[in-house]
């Protein structure tokens, strides 16, 4: 039983060293929330990468679908990308 507990504790420590999409999303959400609207999702990701010396290109694998949708919405709002119109048929 003790070996199992030690093994679980070691796995927890190993997982703490690696960044998962879930932990990355939670961290970005926390940065945005704590800024009270002063930092958007794009800026939060850039700041996180700079503070943790992570290359921007590697972050794409860590962005979850909900986070990606929030980034897309903010990019469209800030006119960084064109707004998409889905499902509208011409009459």
C-alpha positions in Angstrom: 0.0 0.0 0.0 2.8 2.4 0.9 4.5 1.7 -2.5 1.3 2.6 -4.3 1.0 5.9 -2.4 4.7 6.7 -3.1 4.1 5.9 -6.7 1.1 8.2 -6.9 3.0 11.0 -5.2 5.9 10.7 -7.8 3.3 10.8 -10.6 1.8 14.0 -9.2 5.3 15.5 -9.1 6.0 14.4 -12.7 2.7 15.8 -14.0 3.4 19.1 -12.3 6.5 19.5 -14.4 4.6 19.1 -17.7 2.1 21.6 -19.1 -1.1 20.0 -20.3 -3.8 21.7 -22.4 -6.1 21.7 -19.3 -3.5 23.4 -17.0 -2.5 25.8 -19.8 -6.1 26.9 -20.3 -6.7 27.3 -16.6 -3.6 29.4 -16.3 -4.6 31.7 -19.2 -8.1 32.0 -17.9 -6.7 33.0 -14.5 -4.4 35.6 -16.0 -7.4 37.1 -17.9 -9.7 37.0 -14.9 -7.2 38.6 -12.5 -6.5 41.5 -14.9 -10.1 42.7 -14.7 -10.4 43.1 -18.5 -7.1 44.8 -19.0 -5.5 41.7 -20.6 -7.2 39.8 -23.4 -6.6 36.1 -24.2 -4.0 36.8 -26.9 -2.0 39.1 -24.6 -2.2 36.5 -21.8 -0.8 33.8 -23.9 2.1 36.1 -25.1 2.8 37.1 -21.6 2.7 33.5 -20.3 5.1 32.4 -23.1 7.5 35.3 -22.4 7.5 34.7 -18.6 8.1 30.9 -19.0 10.5 31.1 -22.0 8.2 29.1 -24.2 8.2 29.5 -28.0 4.9 30.8 -29.4 4.9 28.1 -32.1 4.7 25.3 -29.5 1.7 26.7 -27.7 -0.7 25.8 -30.4 -0.8 22.2 -29.2 -1.8 23.4 -25.7 -4.8 25.5 -26.7 -8.1 23.8 -26.0 -11.1 24.2 -28.2 -13.0 26.5 -25.8 -9.9 28.7 -25.4 -9.5 28.7 -29.2 -13.1 29.9 -29.6 -12.5 32.7 -27.1 -9.3 33.8 -28.9 -11.2 33.7 -32.2 -14.0 35.8 -30.8 -11.6 38.4 -29.4 -9.6 38.5 -32.6 -12.8 39.2 -34.6 -13.9 41.9 -32.1 -10.5 43.6 -32.3 -10.6 43.3 -36.1 -7.5 41.1 -36.2 -9.4 38.6 -38.4 -12.5 38.7 -40.5 -15.8 37.8 -38.9 -17.2 34.6 -40.1 -20.9 34.2 -41.0 -22.0 30.6 -40.9 -25.3 29.2 -42.0 -26.6 32.3 -43.8 -28.0 31.4 -47.2 -28.6 34.1 -49.8 -32.2 34.6 -50.7 
